[in-house]
């Protein structure tokens, strides 16, 4: 439940050393660059470093080659000894793209020839009934032969009054769908007239240029050519695939290094220079700061100054979360809301405990809990989905509470044998279906809400102390005054309703009233305690009027935040109710339909409840508890490094 300490780096040196500095910072994989102007107020005379990233071209070439070879672009873990310089990467990218382009050109040529042969065969197939060379027909001296197709219904119009074609001879050759393929012969002197008539009949000319053999013979030859070209294409595709398979790891290694160096040199965009000197600033976690500083100082003309993040709060240091392995999956929820400020507490551990607890209470069912665990395992181990690691402990919690409720796939008495036969208990610990439990679970849910809200207020007090915000610590609605005010009211209500003790004596009420007045005056009192000179409001009348409405909102927030936890009780009862509906439907389905209805019903209830409970618990975390102690206005620690995938 902490934020890792971070160091601010300021690096100054000769511009000739900038590339070396950038490579060291990039290879460290821990440096997050920041704007120099944020660190130094006076940057007059400095200009941003402008230089072309030479690694862009090799990355583009290798990327294009991989796209042609069908290799998925990804960054892999390379051997430690594999550290090619720019020249080696550039030469390899040139050789690779040249080899790939030659293979691709050969493939493209074969593919073009294959497509042309298929097109020629398609056209030839429509004229195989002609037993003369097409070339002879096309070269007739006084007669022109035109090949093509036209709609069937238009063939019948030939020779009619509107389409007088007595001077034309149309010979149908084949039929395809709604079209007739054929050839018409027309004297050269009448060709233009015939072309106009056939155009009105939607005659589509064939792209036939010439044919030096009979169509039937040509059709057979084209079949043979197509088969040969198909084999040639398969061979070239095989060569490309073999090349890709055998060279994939090497290609990806060079691609990773080129992309990595390309990314490293993006650090230069944050550097500023004046004359022959440069300045570069950024952030490094405390654990890696000493080694990185030592590596940088090995470069002549480079000076490095390091300061603590706590001393640079005005620069808003980036935040790196640090949690133990059980809580670490819940950083997903923390980061989704927003990372903490540098001296703000990390709520991940708090989320991990409360989320798993509330999920288990609301989702309690042994069978459904196991199903959620299985789903979480598949989501993480198969698809690497972060939510999977969250569902694993949530499913376990649901299984534990399901055992307390004695519920297994909705069967509320499925574990009676265990409690009576193994544990020698007269009945299971919690009977969800009893009327007495309904009242108790409502009180328990509200009690959980009260306890968690008090914990959230304590966290707010602790955060305020860390940030040196004394006024907020004392007078805030979630500060000491807010905690006393809310805690005393809760204690009084619990004593009166649960224990039969009336704590609301006159001194007790006076203390509550004093706390409320201090909360009412929290703004000026906080400024006064923090030593701000203009602590008093400009108009006390306007201040009082405005804060009357704000106080009403504060009181309503205490009530609404507490009552929101009733949803915890609601989902416990809803589960039992929904499963009763499933079993009622199953019983009305008869012996044959009983089992399918129970299985389908359990699946629907499990999926629906898992989704709804996940959302509702997250809502309680964000709106009821986070709002008390957490801002989430920090900026994440994002060092310059590639996202390497497993090989």
N, C-alpha and C positions, 0 to 999 in steps of 0.2 A: 504494500500500500504506500509506495513511495515513488518519487521522481528522481532519476539518476542525476548526480551532479554533473555539470557541464562547464567547460572552459571556453573563454573567448580568446581567439587567436588573431593577432595582428602581425602580418608578415610584410617586411619591407626589404627591397633588394634591387640589384641591377637588372634592367630589362632583359639582358642576355641570359639571365638565370631563370626567367619566368617559366619557360617550358619545363625545365627540370623540377621546379617547385610544383607545378601543376601535376606532373607525373607522380611525384611522391605523395601529394595530397590525394590524388585519385586512387593510387594503389593502396593507400591506407584504408580506403572504404569507410572512413569514419568522419570525413570532413564535410560540413554543410556550409557552403559559402553564403556570405551576406553582403549587403551593399556597404561599400566603404563610407558613403555619406552618412550612414546610420551610426557609425563609430566615431567619425570625426566631423566636428562642426565646420571647420575651415578646410574646404577642399578646393579653394581657388587655385587655378593653374593646373589642376588635374583634369585629365580627359580619359574617357573610357578606352581601354585597350581594344584596338580593332585589328584583327588578323584572321585570315581564312583558316578554317579547320581543315587541315590536309587529309584527315582520315575520312572525310565525307565521301570522296570518290571511291576508295576501296570498299567501303561499306555498301555503297550503292551497287557496285559491280558484283560483289559476292551475293548480295540480296537478289539481284536479277538472275544470277546463275542458279541460285537455289529455287527460285520460282519456276524456272524452266525445267529443272531436274525433279521438281515435285517434292523438295525437301522443306519441311515446316521450319520457318525461321524461329530459332530459340537460342537462348544463351546457356551454355553448358559449363560444367566445371572442368577446367583444363589442368594439365600437369604443371607443377610448380616450375619445372625447368623450361616450360614453353613460354618464352618471352621474346617474340619476334619484334624487330624494330620496324620503323615505317617502311623502309626500303623492301624488307622481306615481305611485309603484308601487301605492299603495292604491287610487287612483282608477281606474287602468288595470285592476286586478284586478276591481274592482266592475263596470266596463263590460263586461269580457270575460265574466264569469260570467253577467251579465244577458243578453247577446246569445246566448250558448251555451244558456242555459236556455230562452229563447224558441224557439230552433230545436229544441231537444230536446223541449219540450212539444208543439210542432206535429207533430213526428215521432211522438211517443208517441200522440197522438190519432189520427193517420192509421193507425198500426200497430194500435191497438185496433179501429178501425172495420174495417180489413182482416181482422183475425183473426175478428171477429164475423161478417163476411160469409162468410168461408170456413166457419165453424162452421154458420151458417144454411144455406149451400148443401149442406154435407155431410148435414145432417138432412133437408133438402128432397129430396135425391136419392133417399132411401129411400121417398118417398111420391108420386113423380111419376105413378104408375099411378092415383091418385085424381083424378078429373076435376071434383071439386067444391071450392069454397072451404073450406079447413080451418076458417075462422072460423065458417062456417055449421054445421059439424059440432060445434064446441066450444060453440056457443050454443043447441043444441037444448034445449027446455024440460024434457022429461021423460026424455031419454036423455043419458047422459054418454059422451063419446068420449075414450079414453085412448090416446095414442100411445107407442110404445117398441119394445123388442126383447127377445127371450128365446132361450135355447138351442134348437137344432133339436129335440133329443130330447124336450124338454119340451112342444113343440107337440102331439106325438102323445098326450100325457097328458090334454089338454083333453077334458072330457066323460066321463072314466072315473069309476069308482066313487069313487075317492079325491079326484078333482078334478071334482065335478059342476058343470058350467058350462052347463047347458041354458038358463039365463036370460041367457047372454052370447053375443055374436056376435063372434068374432075373425076379422079379415080380413088375411091375409098380404099384404104389399106388395112386399117385396124380400128378397133373401138376401145375407148378407155373412159369409163364413167359416163359423163354427159357429153364427151367429146368424140369426134370422128377424126382420125388421122388419115391424111391422104396427100395426093399431089394433083395440081391442076396444070394443064398444058395450054398455052395461049400463044398465038402468033406475036412476034415481036412488035408488029405495028399496032396491036391491040392491047399491049401489056399494061399501059397506064390506065386505060379504061377498066380492064379486068381488076387491076389492083384497087381501084376505087370501089368497085362493086363488092369485092371480097372483104374489103376493110369494113364496109357497112354490115357485112355478115359476121363480123368479129372473127375473121380468119387470123390466126396467129402463125406467123412464119417460123419455121424451124431454123436453128442456127447452123444447119447443115452447110458446110462449105463445099466439100467434095468427098467422093467415095470412089476409090479406084477398083473396087471389087463388088461382087454381088452382095446385097445386104445380109443374106443368110450366112455366107462365108465370112463376111466381116464380123457378124455377131459372134460366131464361134471363136474367131481370132481374139476379139476383145475380151471374151470370157477367159481365155488363156492368159492374156496380158494382165487382166485384173487379178487373177490368182497369183501370178508372179509378183506383181507390185504389192499385193497383200502380204506375201511372205517376206518381201524386202522391208516393208514397214514394220512387221513384227520383229525382224532382225535388228533394225535400227532402234526400235523401242526397247528391245532387250539390251542392246549396248548402252543406251542411256540409263536404263534401270540398273544395270550392273555397275556402271560408272558411279551412279548416285549412291548405291548401297555400299560400294567399296570405299568411296571417298567421303561419305557423309560425316563421319566423326572429324576428319581432318578439316573439311569445309566449315563445319560448325565451330571448330576450335579457332580457325582464323577469323571467322565471322564474329565470334565472341570477343576476341582480342581487339579487332578493328573497332567494333561497336563500343567496347570498353574505353579504348583510348579516345575515340570520338566523343564519348560522354565526359571523359576527364577534361578534355580541352574546352568543354563548355564552362568550366570553372573560370577560364580566362575572361569570359564576358562580364564577370563581376569585378575584375581587377581594374585599377586606374593607374595612369602613369603621368609623370611630369618630368620632362627631359629624358634622362636615361635611367630613371628610377621608377619602380612600380610599388603599389600598395595593394594588399589582398587581405580580406578579413573573413572570419567565419567562426564556426563552433565545433568543438570536439569533446566527446565524453571524457570525464576525468581519468578513467582507467587507461585510455589510449593516448592521453595528452603528452605525457612525459616522453614516450618513445617517438611520437611524431615530431615533437619539438627537437629532439636529438637528431633525427634524420634530416630535418630541414637545415639545421645549423651546420651540417657537414658541407653544405654548399657555400662556397666563398661569396662574400658580399651580401649574404642573406641574414637578416636579424629578425628574431621572433620574440614577441612579447605576449605573455599569457596572463589572463586575469580570471577570477572566479565568476561564475554566473550570478552568484548572489550579490556581487558588487556591480553588476551590469543589468539590473532589473529594468532600467529605463529602456534598454534595447530589446526587451521581450525575448529572453533566451528561448531557444526551442526546447521542447520537452521530450525526453526519452523515458517511457514507462518501464518500471522494473518490478516484476511480480513473480511470486513462486509459481511452480508449474501448474498447480491446481487452479489458480486464479487467472493464469495467463490467457486462457481461451476467452475470458470475458472482457479482455481489452477490446475485443471487437465491438461490444456495446458501448464501452467508454469512448472509443474513437469515433463511433457513429454519432454520439452526442456532441463531441468536441473534447480535445485534450485539455488537461488542466493548465493553468498558468504555472510558471516555473516554481513558485513557492506555495502553490495550492496543492492540497493533498490529492493523491490518485485514488479515485473511488472504486477501482477495479475489484479489490478484495471484498469491499462492502457489497458490491453488486453480486459477486460470486456467491457469497453466503446467503444474502437475502433472496436472490433470484431463485437459487436452487431450493431453498426452504419454502418459499411461497408457491413455486411451481409444484413441488411435491404435495403440499397440502391441498391445492386446488385440483390436482390431476390424479389423486390417489387411487391406483388400481394396479395390482401386481402384473396382470397380463398386458395391459396397455403400457405400463412402464417399461416392461421388457421389450415390447415392440418399438418404443421410442428409442431405447438404447441401441437396438439393432439398426434402426434407421440412421441414427447418429453415427454409428460405426461405419456404415456403408457410405454415408455422405462424406466422411472425413478420409477414410482409408482408400476409397475408390475414386471419389471426385475432388478430394482435397478442399472441401467446402468448410470454411471456418465455423459455420453454424453447427456442423456435425459434432465438434468437440464440446459445444455447449449442451447439445441434446443428450450426450452420454451421462453426465452427472445429473441432469434434470430427470432423465428416465429412471436412473437409480433412485433418486429421491421419491419419484412417483411410485416406484415399486415398494419402497420402505413404508410410505404412508398407506399404500394399498394394503400392505400386510396388517397395519394397525386397524384399518377399516374392515379387514377380512374380505376384501373385494377382489375377485379374479375374473376378468373379462365380464364384469357386471354381475356375476353370481355373488351375492352378498354373504352367503353362508358357506362358501367353498372352502374356507379355512377353519371351520368349526372343529373339525377333527384334530387339527394341530393344537389349537388352544386347549381343548378339553383333554385330548389323549396324551399330548406331549408335555404341555405346560401346566396341566391340571388346573386350568382356569374354568370357572363356571360358564363364562361367555367371553366373546372377543372384546378387546379393550374399548373399541368405539363402535357403537351401533348407529350407523348413519341414518337409518330409516326410522329411528325412534323419534317421537315428538319432543322428548326432553332434549335430545341432542340438537335439534333445530334451534332451540333457544340458546343453548350453550355455545354452539358454533358462531352464532351472531355476536355474542359477548366476547368470545375468544378472538374473532376477527377484528373487532374494534380495539380490543386490548393489544393485539399485535401491531395494529396501526399506531396506537398511542406510543408503544415502546419504540417502534422504528422512527417515528417522528422525533421523539426525544433524542435518540441516537444521532439522527441527522442534525439536530440543533447542537449537540455536543461536538460533532465534526465541524460545524460552522464556527464554533467558538475556538476550536483548535486551529483551524485554518486562519482565522482572524489574528490569533496570537502569532502564528508563523509569519504572516504578512505585516505584522506591526500595526494592524488596524484596530486600535484599542476601542475607539468609539463604536465601531460595528460589533466588536466582541461583547460589549456591555449592553448597548441599547437596541440592537437590531431585533426584528421580530423573531429571528432564530438565534439571537444572542442570549446572554445570561438572563436579561429581563424577560425575553420571550420564553425561555425555557422554564423559568420560575412561574410565570403567568400560566402557561399551558400545563405544566406539570402539577401545579396546585389545583387547578380546575379538574384535571383528570383524576388526581388522587381523591378529591372531594366527591366526585361522582362515583368512583369505584367504592369508596367507603360507604356511601349512602345506599347504593343499589346492590352491592354484593355482600357487604359486611354488616350493614345496618348501623353504621357509625356516621354521625353527622359532624363533619369537620368544618362546616361553614359557620364558624363562630365569628364574632365581630372582628377580632384581631386578624383572623384568617382572611376575611373579606377585605380588610384594610390593606393587607400586604398585596393581595391580588390587584386592588385598585391602584396602589402606588406603582406596581409594575406596569400596569396599563398606561398610567400617566407618563411614565418614563419612556415607554414605547411611542406614545403619542408625540413626545418631544424629542424623538431620537435624532432627527436631522440637526437641530442646533446643538444639542448636547454632544453628539458625536464630533462635530466640528470644534466645539469648545475643548473637549478632552484631547483631541488630536492637535490642538494648538493653532488652529486656523484663526486669523485675526477677524475675518468677516463672518463670524459664526451666527450672529443674530440675523433673523429674516428681515427683509426690507419693510414688510408690513405684518405685524402680529395678527391683525384681524384677518387678513387674507390667508396667512399661514394656518390659523385655527380653523377657518372655514374649509380650506382645502384638506386639512388632515382629519377633519370629522368624517368626510367621505372615505378617505383612505383607511381610517380606523375601522369603519364598517366593513370595508373590503378585507382588512386583516382578520377581523373576527370571523367573517364568513370563510376565509381560507383555512383557519384552524378547524372549523367545523367540517368543511367540504373535504379537506385532506384526510381527516379522521374517518368520515363516513365512506370515503372511497374504498376503504379496506373491507367494507361489507361485501364487495365482489369476491373476496376470498371465500367467505361463507357461501355465497350464492353458487359458486362453481362446484363446491363440494356437494351441495344438494342437487344441482343440475345434472351432475354425472349420474347419480342414482336414479333421478327421474327419467333421463333419456334412456338408460338401460332398461328401466321398467317398460317403457314404450316399445323397445326392441323385443323384449320377451313376450309382451302382449301380442304384437304382430306375429311373432313366431308361433305362438300357441294357436292363433286363428288360422295359420297356414296348414295345419295338419301335420301328421308324422313325417311326410315326405319333404315338406317345405320348411320344417322347423330348423334343421341344421343350416341350410343355406341362408335363411333369414338372419339367424344368430351371427353367422360369420360375416355376412355383408354389413349387418347393423353394427357389429363391433368395429369393423374397419372404418365405417363412416364416423361413428362416435369418437373413435380414437384419433382419427385425422383432424376432425373438426375441433375437438377439445384441445388437442396439442397446439393447433394454430391459434385458437382463441385465448387459451391460457398464456401462451408465449407473449401474445400482444398485450394482454391485460396486465401481466406481471411487469412487462417493460414499461407500460404506462404508469404503473405505481412507482417504479424506479425513477422515471424521468420527471413526472409532474408532481408527485407527492413528496418525494424525498430529495431528489437532486436540486429542486428549486430552493431548498432550505440551506444548502451549504456549497453548491458547486456552480461555477460559471461556465466552464468548458470553453473559455475564450483564449486558451493558449494556442501556440502553433506547434505542430508536430516536428520532431527531429527527423529530417529527411536527407541523409548523407548522399553524396554523389556515388552511386554504385549500381551495377546491373542486378536485375532479379534473376539469379542463376537457378535453373531447374535441375532436378536430379537427372543424372545420365542414365 
